[in-house]
Amino acid sequence: MPGCAAPSHIASTLFDVGAGDLVPELDDRLEPLGSRIVILDSARLGLEWRGFGLGALLAGTAIMKLSGGARFAACYPAPLRPDRCQPARSSGRAARQREDERRIM
């Protein structure tokens, strides 16, 4: 499923494709420590878990867990399919509201 932030967009921002190196502006700002680069391409939640703020938490946790020994980590925090994100949040809110209504009954 194509997303808003294609890996090529992330890579073209970080790397000089012709030379195969980091773009000089980024390379100059980074410490020369670390031998890896972590790129988080996407994180997906099931529809029933959307709308609770878990996406950012899970993405941040994944980056922290995977970035040991990395020179840097990068991601492009954008919805995979913006046309699907709003309904998913609404259904998350609707699920919470239904749960609240069940507790009252």
N, C-alpha and C positions, 0 to 999 in steps of 0.2 A: 504494500500500500504506500504510494508516494506521500511524503509529508511536506510541510511548509519549508522545512530546513533540510534540503537535500545534503547528503554527505559532501557532494562536490562544492556546495556553498561554504561549508565549514572548511574544507581542505583548501579551497582557493583563497580563503582569508588568511590561513596560517602558513601555507607553503608556496614557494615559487615553483610552479609546476615544471618549468623548463629546466631549472637547476636541481630540483628535488630536495631543496633545503628550506628551512624556515625562512619566511620573509625577513629581510634584514632589520626592519623596524621592531619586530617581535624578538628576534634573536638577540639584539642589542640590549633589550630590557630584562631578559631572563638570566638567572644565574646559570653557570655552565654545569651545574650538578644535575644528576639524574640521567637515566639512559632510555627512558620511555616517554611516550606521549599518550595520554588517555583522551579519547574523543567519545563522548556520550552522544550517540546518534539519535536514540529515542528511548522513551520509557512509556510503557503502556499499562493502563489499568483497565480491569473489567468494568463494564458500564455501571454495575452496582456499587463500585467503590469510588466513582468519580464524583466530584463536587464536595469532597471532604478535605481538600488541601493535602492529599497524600502524594500527589505527583511530585511536587517539589521536594518533599521529605525523602521519598524513595530515590529520586535522582541524586540528591545531595549525598545520601548514604552510599549509593553505588559509587559515586566519584571518590568519596573518602576511602572506601574499601579497596578500590582498584588502583588508587594513585600512589601506593607505596613505591618508592624508587623512581617515580616519574618526574620529569623535568617540569611538566605542567599538565593540567587537565583543561579540556575545553568542551563546551556544549553550546547549543543555540536554543535557548528556552522559548520555544514556540509550539503551539498546538500542532499535532500531526495533521489533523483535518479540522480546520477552524469551523467548517460548516457542521461538524458533528459534535464539537465541544460544548456549545451552549446547550443543546438538548440533553447531553449527558449530565451537565451540572443541574439542569432543571429536574431531570429524573432523580438525581441524588437528593435534591431538596424534597421532591415529592415523596421519595421513599422514607425520608426522615419524618415528614408530616404524617404519612400513613402509620408509621410506627408510633408516633405520639398519639394519634387518634385511637389506636388499638389499646394503648395504656390507659386512656381515659375510660374506655368502655369496660 
